[in-house]
Amino acid sequence: QVQLAESGGGLVQAGGSLRLSCGASGRTFSNVVMGWFRQAPGKEREFVAAIVTTGGIMYYADSVKGRFTISRDKLQMNSLKPEDTAVYYCACSLFPLRSKDQLQENKFWNYWGQGTQVTVSS
């Protein structure tokens, strides 16, 4: 029904910037919650950022606040650190966001991209 695909990952030096994109195909919707997650080797998937497209309300993990900026289909990453190295996934939810706690719940997210590798060298 809906397919998501991330692009823009790659290798960047610490302190550099990278912009990830999340493209959608198939059926699309105007009012959704878009999110980004990441997973580093040996670690659990981690919430990074989300945006409620109606109103543009944004949420960020403390670890990226002030460095990353989310829009509907982009994640701008600045001042990158080696600890940002991970596979980054975009996600989409058709559910209304009642509480920010839902962003951490797998069942909230309807669709996921395949992931794109981001590697930050020291």
C-alpha positions as CSV (number, residue, x, y, z in Angstrom):
1,Q,0.0,0.0,0.0
2,V,2.7,2.4,1.0
3,Q,6.4,2.0,0.4
4,L,9.1,4.1,2.0
5,A,12.7,4.4,0.9
6,E,15.5,6.3,2.6
7,S,18.4,7.8,0.7
8,G,21.3,10.1,1.4
9,G,23.3,8.0,3.8
10,G,27.0,7.7,3.5
11,L,30.4,8.3,5.1
12,V,31.1,11.6,6.6
13,Q,33.7,13.0,9.0
14,A,32.9,14.1,12.5
15,G,31.5,17.6,12.5
16,G,30.1,17.2,9.0
17,S,26.6,17.2,7.8
18,L,24.3,14.8,5.9
19,R,20.7,15.1,4.7
20,L,18.6,12.0,4.6
21,S,15.4,11.8,2.5
22,C,12.4,9.6,2.9
23,G,10.6,9.0,-0.4
24,A,7.1,7.5,-0.5
25,S,5.5,5.4,-3.3
26,G,2.1,3.9,-3.7
27,R,-0.7,5.4,-1.8
28,T,0.2,8.5,0.1
29,F,-1.6,10.6,2.7
30,S,-1.5,14.2,3.6
31,N,-1.8,14.1,7.4
32,V,0.6,11.7,8.9
33,V,3.3,11.4,11.5
34,M,6.7,11.0,10.0
35,G,9.6,9.6,12.0
36,W,13.2,8.6,12.0
37,F,14.9,5.8,13.9
38,R,18.4,4.4,14.0
39,Q,20.0,1.2,15.0
40,A,23.7,0.8,15.7
41,P,25.4,-2.6,15.7
42,G,24.6,-4.6,18.8
43,K,22.1,-2.0,20.0
44,E,18.3,-1.7,20.0
45,R,16.5,0.6,17.6
46,E,16.4,4.2,18.9
47,F,14.0,6.9,18.3
48,V,15.6,10.0,16.6
49,A,12.9,12.4,15.6
50,A,9.3,12.8,14.4
51,I,7.1,15.4,12.9
52,V,3.3,15.7,13.0
53,T,2.7,17.1,9.5
54,T,-0.5,18.8,10.6
55,G,0.8,21.8,12.5
56,G,4.5,20.8,12.1
57,I,5.0,19.8,15.7
58,M,8.5,18.2,16.0
59,Y,10.0,15.8,18.5
60,Y,13.6,15.0,19.0
61,A,15.6,12.6,21.1
62,D,17.8,14.4,23.6
63,S,20.9,13.0,21.9
64,V,20.2,14.8,18.6
65,K,18.4,17.9,19.8
66,G,20.0,21.0,18.4
67,R,21.9,19.1,15.7
68,F,19.2,17.4,13.7
69,T,16.2,19.0,12.0
70,I,13.2,17.0,10.7
71,S,10.8,18.0,8.0
72,R,8.1,15.9,6.3
73,D,10.5,14.0,4.1
74,K,14.0,15.0,5.2
75,L,16.3,14.6,8.2
76,Q,19.0,17.2,8.2
77,M,21.9,16.1,10.4
78,N,24.6,18.6,11.4
79,S,27.5,18.4,13.7
80,L,27.7,14.7,13.3
81,K,29.4,12.6,15.9
82,P,30.8,9.0,15.6
83,E,28.1,7.9,18.0
84,D,25.6,8.9,15.3
85,T,26.8,6.0,13.2
86,A,23.9,3.6,12.5
87,V,21.4,2.4,10.0
88,Y,18.7,5.1,9.8
89,Y,15.1,4.2,9.0
90,C,12.2,6.5,8.2
91,A,8.7,5.5,9.3
92,C,5.2,6.7,8.8
93,S,2.1,6.5,11.0
94,L,-1.5,7.1,10.0
95,F,-2.6,7.1,13.6
96,P,-3.3,10.4,15.4
97,L,-0.7,11.2,18.0
98,R,-2.4,11.3,21.4
99,S,0.8,11.2,23.4
100,K,4.5,11.5,22.6
101,D,5.0,8.2,24.4
102,Q,3.4,6.6,21.3
103,L,6.4,7.5,19.2
104,Q,8.4,4.9,21.1
105,E,5.8,2.2,20.4
106,N,6.4,-0.1,17.5
107,K,2.6,-0.6,17.0
108,F,2.2,3.1,16.3
109,W,4.2,3.1,13.1
110,N,2.4,1.6,10.1
111,Y,5.2,1.7,7.5
112,W,9.0,1.5,7.5
113,G,11.7,2.1,5.0
114,Q,14.6,-0.3,4.3
115,G,17.2,1.8,6.0
116,T,20.3,3.7,4.9
117,Q,23.7,3.5,6.5
118,V,25.3,6.5,8.1
119,T,28.9,6.3,9.1
120,V,30.6,9.1,10.9
121,S,34.4,8.8,11.2
122,S,36.4,10.3,13.9
